[in-house]
Amino acid sequence: MSFSFANIIAGFQQIGTLNCILMIAFGTLLGIIIGALPGLTATTGVAIFLPLTFYMEPVPALGFLVGIYCGGMYGGSITAILINTPGTPAGAATVLDGHPMAQKGEAYRALQMALYASTIGGLISCVALMFFAPLLASAALKFSYAEYFALGVFGLSIVAGLSNGNIFKGLLACCIGLFIGCMGMDPISGYPRLTFGVTSFLGGFQLIPVLIGIFAFSELIKQCAEKVRRKDEKEEIFPVSGKSLTKADWKRSISPLIKGSLIGTFIGAVPATGGGTAAFLSYGEARRASKHPEEFGNGSIEGIAASESANNGATGGTFIPMLCLGIPGDSVTAVLMGALIIQGLTPGPTLFTDHADTVNGLYIALLIANIFMLIMGQVGLRWFYKVCLIPKEILQPIIFGLCLIGSYAANSNLFDVGTMLVFGLLGYLLIRAGVPMTPILLGLILGNITESNLRRGLIPTQGNFLKFINRPICLAILAITIFSLAFTIIRMLRDRKAGKEINEEE
């Protein structure tokens, strides 16, 4: 199994319809707008519009969502530069140099570099996905129940990296997800469990209402609560003005662009990292290698090139573990895993053999989404900032309506609407308590995979766990899991100790 010119042709055949092209274009435009709205991330956008894909063919549906993902990652740079507020977490590093450039009257130049860097990073990561994903999937085809169980454990272990510095809150969130996933019918015996005598619980909680609730509706409640507390004061928005990029800008930025794209692709392929981590790592490397490090933080074009190429470079990288192993690379691909499952596609190595045309179409969709992002960004460079001016009094009711429609459309069931509302409220309370949301989704999706493979694998060994895991690949994955957990915990303790030392010095 490898990527070849024939795969490219097959991918274009899947995408080469007007319906597919329009859906990718529409998704990319929506993504840019959503990314440019402070508080709304690419994850939120994908969760809100996921129900629109229920009755689509797999390739147009995935192309639409991939467009939102790519556009959302770039769109965060618009507000980062113009109002000093990153539209997405991955755009936080862009604030450091983007906003100082806007204050100097160079907003147009900063936005141009953000657009071109995002496109270059996205295209390079797409090429890496095309060539490396099939190789990894080929190796994964040899997996049995034991290896899939080990992968599930490894996937759950990345909760430590998604815990925002507090592993205990991350574990709490993951346990909540596991508990939710256990409700309903037992996957092996079919016996009801944790239904508390409620008939509606027999089928368990559907994935889409839960996704919309914890990612979209909870964010809506949070924004409304913040508006009540601070009366929603408007930020200063700098006009999109100034000169275009020069040859000197390109000469200084070419190295950070290439390095950032490669760093983003690699970091994106490591589960539980994503664009935010990639952007700051790339930014630090660019500053270290620059001939003008003193400019970083004061309006350096190299800083924007490094951060934006890395956070968009992570988009293709995050698909590698998700498609090949069924482990999401970040929160967006965790939601996209739900989209694949809804389409009847199981993420993992068999996806490349059973649905090779869909995978090839996904590659080309990602490629085309980045091209559309470049075209739309160039045309709308002086206009997209007006998204920041949309009153939240208009925007929030629209988002609430989309949440209601999306949760009901899954099964035309009011119980799902109630599920969305309850999980939205739960999500808001957990956000207030500092509990991260992504581990809940991770526990919900990976818990069932881990449990079912464990129990199926123990049946032929008559419950002997040592015989079950006595396979080289399984042991290697479990060893990597232990090492990853130990490394993450040590890093957290070290960072906490360093933070205490800094506070004592102050």
C-alpha positions as CSV (number, residue, x, y, z in Angstrom):
1,M,0.0,0.0,0.0
2,S,1.6,3.2,-1.1
3,F,0.6,6.6,-2.7
4,S,1.1,6.9,-6.4
5,F,0.1,9.0,-9.4
6,A,-2.9,6.6,-9.8
7,N,-4.1,7.7,-6.3
8,I,-4.1,11.3,-7.4
9,I,-6.2,10.5,-10.5
10,A,-8.6,8.5,-8.4
11,G,-8.8,11.3,-5.8
12,F,-9.6,13.9,-8.5
13,Q,-12.3,11.5,-9.9
14,Q,-13.9,11.5,-6.5
15,I,-13.8,15.2,-6.2
16,G,-14.3,16.2,-9.8
17,T,-18.0,17.0,-9.5
18,L,-19.6,20.4,-9.2
19,N,-21.3,19.3,-5.9
20,C,-18.0,18.4,-4.3
21,I,-16.2,21.5,-5.5
22,L,-19.0,23.8,-4.2
23,M,-19.1,22.0,-0.8
24,I,-15.3,22.4,-0.3
25,A,-15.5,26.1,-1.3
26,F,-18.5,26.7,0.9
27,G,-16.8,24.9,3.8
28,T,-13.6,26.9,3.4
29,L,-15.5,30.2,3.4
30,L,-17.5,29.2,6.5
31,G,-14.3,28.2,8.2
32,I,-12.6,31.6,7.5
33,I,-15.6,33.4,8.9
34,I,-15.9,31.1,12.0
35,G,-12.2,31.4,12.6
36,A,-12.4,35.2,12.4
37,L,-15.1,35.3,15.1
38,P,-13.5,35.5,18.6
39,G,-14.6,32.5,20.7
40,L,-15.6,30.3,17.8
41,T,-12.9,27.8,16.8
42,A,-12.5,25.3,13.9
43,T,-13.7,22.6,16.3
44,T,-16.9,24.5,17.1
45,G,-17.5,25.2,13.4
46,V,-17.1,21.5,12.5
47,A,-19.4,20.4,15.3
48,I,-22.1,23.0,14.4
49,F,-22.2,22.1,10.7
50,L,-21.6,18.4,11.0
51,P,-25.4,17.6,10.9
52,L,-25.5,19.2,7.4
53,T,-23.5,16.2,6.1
54,F,-25.9,13.4,7.3
55,Y,-27.5,12.9,3.9
56,M,-24.4,13.6,1.7
57,E,-22.1,11.2,0.0
58,P,-18.9,10.6,2.1
59,V,-16.5,12.6,-0.1
60,P,-18.5,15.8,-0.4
61,A,-19.4,15.6,3.3
62,L,-15.7,15.2,4.4
63,G,-14.6,17.8,1.8
64,F,-17.1,20.3,3.4
65,L,-15.8,19.7,6.9
66,V,-12.1,19.7,5.8
67,G,-12.8,23.1,4.2
68,I,-14.1,24.4,7.6
69,Y,-11.0,23.0,9.3
70,C,-8.5,24.6,7.0
71,G,-10.4,27.9,6.7
72,G,-10.9,28.1,10.5
73,M,-7.2,27.6,11.2
74,Y,-6.4,30.5,8.9
75,G,-9.3,32.7,10.0
76,G,-8.0,32.9,13.5
77,S,-5.1,35.0,12.2
78,I,-7.4,37.8,11.1
79,T,-8.6,38.7,14.6
80,A,-5.2,37.9,16.1
81,I,-3.7,40.7,13.9
82,L,-6.5,43.2,13.9
83,I,-7.9,43.1,17.4
84,N,-5.2,41.4,19.4
85,T,-7.5,38.4,20.0
86,P,-6.8,35.1,18.4
87,G,-9.9,33.6,16.7
88,T,-8.5,30.1,17.5
89,P,-6.0,28.8,20.0
90,A,-3.6,28.0,17.2
91,G,-3.5,31.7,16.4
92,A,-2.2,32.8,19.8
93,A,1.4,32.9,18.5
94,T,0.4,35.1,15.6
95,V,-0.7,37.8,18.1
96,L,2.8,38.3,19.3
97,D,4.0,40.0,16.0
98,G,0.8,40.4,14.0
99,H,-0.9,43.0,16.3
100,P,2.2,45.1,16.7
101,M,2.4,45.3,12.9
102,A,-1.2,46.4,12.8
103,Q,-0.5,49.1,15.4
104,K,2.3,50.4,13.0
105,G,-0.1,50.6,10.1
106,E,1.1,47.4,8.5
107,A,-2.0,45.3,8.9
108,Y,-2.3,44.4,5.2
109,R,1.3,43.2,5.0
110,A,0.8,41.0,8.1
111,L,-2.5,39.6,6.8
112,Q,-0.8,38.8,3.5
113,M,2.0,36.8,5.1
114,A,-0.5,35.0,7.4
115,L,-2.5,33.9,4.3
116,Y,0.5,32.8,2.2
117,A,2.2,31.1,5.2
118,S,-1.1,29.2,6.0
119,T,-1.4,28.1,2.4
120,I,2.2,26.9,2.1
121,G,2.0,25.1,5.5
122,G,-1.3,23.4,4.5
123,L,-0.1,22.3,1.1
124,I,3.2,20.8,2.5
125,S,1.3,18.9,5.2
126,C,-1.2,17.6,2.6
127,V,1.7,16.1,0.6
128,A,3.1,14.5,3.7
129,L,-0.3,13.0,4.5
130,M,-0.5,11.5,1.0
131,F,2.8,9.8,1.2
132,F,3.2,8.8,4.9
133,A,-0.4,7.8,5.8
134,P,-0.5,4.8,3.5
135,L,2.8,3.5,4.8
136,L,1.7,3.7,8.4
137,A,-1.7,2.1,7.4
138,S,0.2,-0.8,5.7
139,A,2.0,-1.6,9.0
140,A,-1.2,-1.3,11.0
141,L,-3.0,-3.9,8.8
142,K,-1.2,-6.6,10.7
143,F,-3.0,-5.5,14.0
144,S,-5.3,-7.9,15.9
145,Y,-7.6,-7.3,18.9
146,A,-4.5,-7.0,21.2
147,E,-2.9,-4.2,19.1
148,Y,-6.2,-2.3,18.7
149,F,-6.7,-2.6,22.5
150,A,-3.2,-1.2,23.0
151,L,-3.9,1.6,20.6
152,G,-7.0,2.4,22.5
153,V,-5.1,2.6,25.7
154,F,-2.5,4.8,24.0
155,G,-5.2,7.0,22.7
156,L,-6.7,7.4,26.2
157,S,-3.3,8.1,27.6
158,I,-2.9,11.3,25.5
159,V,-5.5,12.8,27.8
160,A,-2.5,13.9,29.8
161,G,-1.4,16.1,26.9
162,L,-4.9,17.6,26.5
163,S,-5.3,18.5,30.1
164,N,-4.1,22.1,30.0
165,G,-1.5,21.5,32.7
166,N,-3.8,19.7,35.1
167,I,-3.8,16.0,34.5
168,F,-6.3,15.3,37.3
169,K,-9.0,17.4,35.6
170,G,-8.1,15.8,32.3
171,L,-8.6,12.3,33.8
172,L,-11.9,13.5,35.3
173,A,-13.1,14.6,31.9
174,C,-12.0,11.3,30.3
175,C,-13.8,9.3,33.0
176,I,-17.0,11.3,32.2
177,G,-16.6,10.4,28.5
178,L,-16.1,6.7,29.4
179,F,-19.2,6.8,31.7
180,I,-21.3,8.3,28.9
181,G,-20.0,5.7,26.4
182,C,-20.9,2.8,28.8
183,M,-24.6,3.8,28.9
184,G,-26.9,1.8,26.7
185,M,-26.6,-1.8,25.4
186,D,-23.5,-3.8,26.2
187,P,-21.5,-4.2,22.9
188,I,-20.8,-7.9,23.4
189,S,-23.8,-9.3,25.4
190,G,-26.4,-6.8,24.4
191,Y,-27.4,-6.5,28.1
192,P,-28.7,-3.0,29.2
193,R,-26.3,-1.2,31.5
194,L,-26.5,2.2,33.3
195,T,-29.9,2.9,31.9
196,F,-31.5,3.5,35.3
197,G,-34.8,2.1,34.0
198,V,-35.1,4.8,31.3
199,T,-36.1,3.4,28.0
200,S,-34.6,6.3,26.0
201,F,-31.2,5.4,27.5
202,L,-31.2,1.9,25.9
203,G,-29.6,3.2,22.7
204,G,-27.0,5.2,24.5
205,F,-26.3,8.9,23.8
206,Q,-25.9,9.7,20.2
207,L,-22.5,11.2,19.3
208,I,-23.7,14.3,17.4
209,P,-25.9,15.8,20.1
210,V,-23.1,15.3,22.6
211,L,-20.6,16.9,20.3
212,I,-22.8,19.9,19.6
213,G,-23.5,20.3,23.3
214,I,-20.0,20.2,24.7
215,F,-18.3,22.1,22.0
216,A,-20.9,24.6,20.5
217,F,-23.7,25.1,23.0
218,S,-21.4,25.3,26.0
219,E,-19.4,28.0,24.2
220,L,-22.6,29.9,23.5
221,I,-23.6,29.8,27.2
222,K,-20.0,30.9,28.1
223,Q,-20.2,33.9,25.7
224,C,-23.6,35.0,27.1
225,A,-22.4,34.8,30.6
226,E,-19.3,36.8,29.8
227,K,-21.5,39.4,28.1
228,V,-23.5,39.8,31.3
229,R,-20.4,40.2,33.4
230,R,-18.5,42.7,31.3
231,K,-21.3,44.2,29.1
232,D,-19.5,43.1,25.9
233,E,-17.2,46.0,25.4
234,K,-16.0,46.3,21.9
235,E,-12.3,46.0,21.0
236,E,-10.4,48.5,18.9
237,I,-10.2,47.2,15.3
238,F,-7.3,48.4,13.2
239,P,-8.1,49.1,9.5
240,V,-6.6,46.8,6.8
241,S,-4.1,49.2,5.4
242,G,-0.4,49.5,4.5
243,K,1.9,48.3,1.8
244,S,2.2,44.8,0.3
245,L,4.9,42.2,1.0
246,T,8.3,43.0,-0.5
247,K,11.0,40.7,-1.9
248,A,13.0,41.4,1.3
249,D,10.1,40.1,3.3
250,W,10.0,36.9,1.3
251,K,13.8,36.5,1.6
252,R,13.7,36.8,5.4
253,S,10.6,34.5,5.7
254,I,11.4,31.6,3.4
255,S,13.4,29.7,6.0
256,P,10.7,30.1,8.8
257,L,8.1,29.1,6.3
258,I,9.7,25.8,5.3
259,K,10.7,25.0,8.9
260,G,7.3,25.9,10.3
261,S,5.5,23.8,7.7
262,L,7.7,20.8,8.5
263,I,7.4,21.3,12.3
264,G,3.6,21.7,12.0
265,T,3.3,18.5,10.0
266,F,5.4,16.5,12.5
267,I,3.8,18.0,15.6
268,G,0.3,17.5,14.1
269,A,1.0,13.8,13.6
270,V,1.7,13.4,17.3
271,P,-1.6,12.9,19.1
272,A,-2.7,15.5,21.6
273,T,-0.6,18.3,20.3
274,G,-2.2,20.2,17.4
275,G,-1.7,23.6,15.8
276,G,-1.2,25.6,19.0
277,T,1.8,23.6,20.1
278,A,3.2,23.6,16.6
279,A,2.9,27.3,16.2
280,F,4.8,28.2,19.4
281,L,7.5,25.6,18.7
282,S,8.0,27.0,15.2
283,Y,8.0,30.6,16.5
284,G,10.7,29.7,19.1
285,E,12.8,28.1,16.4
286,A,12.4,31.0,14.0
287,R,13.5,33.4,16.8
288,R,16.5,31.3,17.6
289,A,17.7,31.1,14.0
290,S,16.9,34.7,13.1
291,K,19.5,37.4,12.4
292,H,17.1,39.9,14.0
293,P,15.7,38.2,17.1
294,E,15.2,41.6,18.8
295,E,12.3,42.3,16.3
296,F,10.3,39.3,17.5
297,G,7.4,40.4,19.7
298,N,7.6,43.9,18.1
299,G,6.3,43.2,14.6
300,S,8.5,40.7,12.9
301,I,7.3,39.3,9.6
302,E,9.3,36.2,10.3
303,G,7.3,35.5,13.4
304,I,4.0,35.5,11.5
305,A,5.5,33.3,8.8
306,A,6.7,30.8,11.4
307,S,3.5,30.6,13.5
308,E,1.0,30.5,10.6
309,S,2.9,28.0,8.5
310,A,3.1,25.7,11.5
311,N,-0.5,25.9,12.7
312,N,-1.9,25.2,9.2
313,G,0.9,22.7,8.6
314,A,-0.6,20.7,11.5
315,T,-3.9,20.2,9.6
316,G,-2.6,17.5,7.3
317,G,-0.4,16.0,10.1
318,T,-3.4,15.5,12.5
319,F,-5.1,13.3,9.9
320,I,-2.3,10.8,9.9
321,P,-3.0,9.1,13.3
322,M,-6.7,9.6,12.8
323,L,-7.0,7.9,9.5
324,C,-4.3,5.2,10.1
325,L,-4.8,4.3,13.7
326,G,-8.2,5.7,14.7
327,I,-6.5,8.1,17.2
328,P,-7.4,11.8,16.7
329,G,-4.5,14.2,16.3
330,D,-6.4,17.1,17.9
331,S,-9.9,18.2,18.9
332,V,-11.0,18.9,15.3
333,T,-10.0,15.5,14.0
334,A,-11.7,14.0,17.1
335,V,-15.0,15.5,15.8
336,L,-14.1,14.5,12.2
337,M,-13.8,10.9,13.5
338,G,-17.4,11.2,14.5
339,A,-18.2,12.3,10.9
340,L,-16.4,9.3,9.5
341,I,-18.3,6.9,11.8
342,I,-21.6,8.5,10.9
343,Q,-20.8,7.9,7.2
344,G,-20.3,4.2,8.0
345,L,-16.5,4.5,7.8
346,T,-14.3,3.1,10.5
347,P,-11.0,5.1,11.1
348,G,-8.1,2.8,11.0
349,P,-5.9,0.8,8.5
350,T,-8.9,-1.0,6.9
351,L,-10.1,2.3,5.8
352,F,-7.3,2.4,3.2
353,T,-8.3,-1.0,1.8
354,D,-12.1,-1.0,2.1
355,H,-12.6,2.6,1.2
356,A,-9.5,3.6,-0.7
357,D,-11.5,5.9,-3.1
358,T,-12.8,7.9,-0.2
359,V,-9.3,8.3,1.3
360,N,-7.9,9.5,-2.0
361,G,-10.8,11.9,-2.3
362,L,-10.1,13.2,1.2
363,Y,-6.4,13.9,0.2
364,I,-7.5,16.0,-2.9
365,A,-10.2,17.7,-0.8
366,L,-7.6,18.9,1.6
367,L,-5.4,20.1,-1.3
368,I,-8.3,22.0,-2.9
369,A,-9.4,23.5,0.4
370,N,-6.0,25.1,0.8
371,I,-6.1,26.5,-2.8
372,F,-9.6,27.9,-2.1
373,M,-8.3,29.4,1.1
374,L,-5.6,31.2,-0.8
375,I,-8.0,32.5,-3.5
376,M,-10.7,33.6,-1.0
377,G,-8.2,35.1,1.4
378,Q,-6.6,37.1,-1.4
379,V,-10.0,38.4,-2.7
380,G,-11.4,39.1,0.7
381,L,-8.3,40.3,2.5
382,R,-9.7,43.8,3.0
383,W,-13.2,42.6,3.8
384,F,-13.0,39.6,6.1
385,Y,-12.2,41.8,9.1
386,K,-15.8,43.1,9.0
387,V,-16.8,39.7,10.5
388,C,-15.5,41.1,13.7
389,L,-18.1,43.8,13.6
390,I,-21.1,41.4,13.6
391,P,-23.1,42.1,16.8
392,K,-23.2,39.1,19.1
393,E,-26.9,39.8,19.7
394,I,-27.5,38.7,16.0
395,L,-24.9,35.9,15.9
396,Q,-25.8,34.0,19.1
397,P,-29.4,33.3,18.3
398,I,-28.3,32.0,14.9
399,I,-25.8,29.6,16.5
400,F,-28.4,28.5,19.0
401,G,-30.8,27.7,16.2
402,L,-28.2,25.7,14.4
403,C,-27.4,23.8,17.5
404,L,-31.1,22.9,17.9
405,I,-31.6,21.9,14.3
406,G,-28.3,19.9,14.1
407,S,-29.1,17.8,17.2
408,Y,-32.7,17.1,16.0
409,A,-31.7,16.3,12.4
410,A,-29.6,13.3,13.5
411,N,-32.6,11.0,14.3
412,S,-35.6,13.4,14.2
413,N,-35.8,12.8,18.0
414,L,-36.5,15.4,20.6
415,F,-34.5,13.3,23.1
416,D,-31.4,14.2,21.2
417,V,-32.3,17.9,21.5
418,G,-32.5,17.4,25.3
419,T,-29.2,15.6,25.2
420,M,-27.6,18.5,23.5
421,L,-29.0,21.0,26.0
422,V,-28.0,18.9,29.0
423,F,-24.4,18.3,27.7
424,G,-24.1,22.0,26.8
425,L,-24.9,23.0,30.4
426,L,-22.6,20.3,31.7
427,G,-19.9,21.5,29.3
428,Y,-20.3,25.1,30.5
429,L,-20.0,24.0,34.2
430,L,-16.9,22.0,33.4
431,I,-15.4,24.9,31.5
432,R,-16.0,27.2,34.6
433,A,-14.2,24.5,36.7
434,G,-11.2,24.5,34.3
435,V,-12.0,21.0,33.0
436,P,-11.0,20.5,29.3
437,M,-13.6,19.3,26.9
438,T,-11.6,17.2,24.4
439,P,-10.9,14.4,26.8
440,I,-14.6,13.8,27.2
441,L,-14.9,13.2,23.5
442,L,-11.8,11.0,23.6
443,G,-13.3,8.8,26.3
444,L,-16.6,8.6,24.5
445,I,-15.1,7.5,21.2
446,L,-12.1,5.4,22.3
447,G,-13.7,3.8,25.4
448,N,-15.9,1.6,23.3
449,I,-13.1,0.6,20.9
450,T,-10.8,-0.3,23.9
451,E,-13.4,-2.2,25.8
452,S,-14.8,-4.2,22.8
453,N,-11.3,-5.2,21.6
454,L,-10.2,-6.2,25.1
455,R,-13.2,-8.4,25.6
456,R,-13.2,-10.0,22.2
457,G,-9.5,-10.7,22.6
458,L,-9.9,-12.3,26.0
459,I,-12.5,-14.8,24.7
460,P,-10.1,-17.1,22.9
461,T,-7.5,-16.9,25.7
462,Q,-10.2,-17.7,28.3
463,G,-9.5,-14.5,30.2
464,N,-5.8,-14.9,30.4
465,F,-4.6,-11.3,30.0
466,L,-0.9,-12.2,29.7
467,K,-1.5,-14.4,26.7
468,F,-3.7,-11.7,25.2
469,I,-0.9,-9.0,25.2
470,N,2.0,-11.4,24.6
471,R,2.6,-9.9,21.1
472,P,5.6,-7.8,20.1
473,I,3.7,-4.9,18.5
474,C,1.2,-4.8,21.4
475,L,3.9,-4.7,24.0
476,A,5.7,-2.0,22.0
477,I,2.6,0.2,21.9
478,L,2.0,-0.3,25.7
479,A,5.7,0.6,26.4
480,I,5.3,3.8,24.3
481,T,2.1,4.6,26.3
482,I,3.9,4.2,29.6
483,F,6.9,6.3,28.4
484,S,4.5,9.0,27.0
485,L,2.6,9.2,30.3
486,A,5.8,9.4,32.3
487,F,7.3,12.1,30.1
488,T,4.1,14.2,30.2
489,I,3.8,14.0,34.0
490,I,7.5,14.9,34.5
491,R,7.2,17.8,32.1
492,M,4.1,19.1,34.0
493,L,5.8,18.8,37.3
494,R,8.9,20.6,35.9
495,D,6.7,23.4,34.5
496,R,4.9,23.8,37.7
497,K,8.1,24.0,39.7
498,A,9.5,26.6,37.3
499,G,6.3,28.6,37.6
500,K,6.6,28.6,41.4
501,E,10.2,29.7,41.2
502,I,9.3,32.6,38.9
503,N,6.4,33.7,41.3
504,E,8.8,33.5,44.3
505,E,11.3,35.7,42.5
506,E,8.6,38.3,41.7
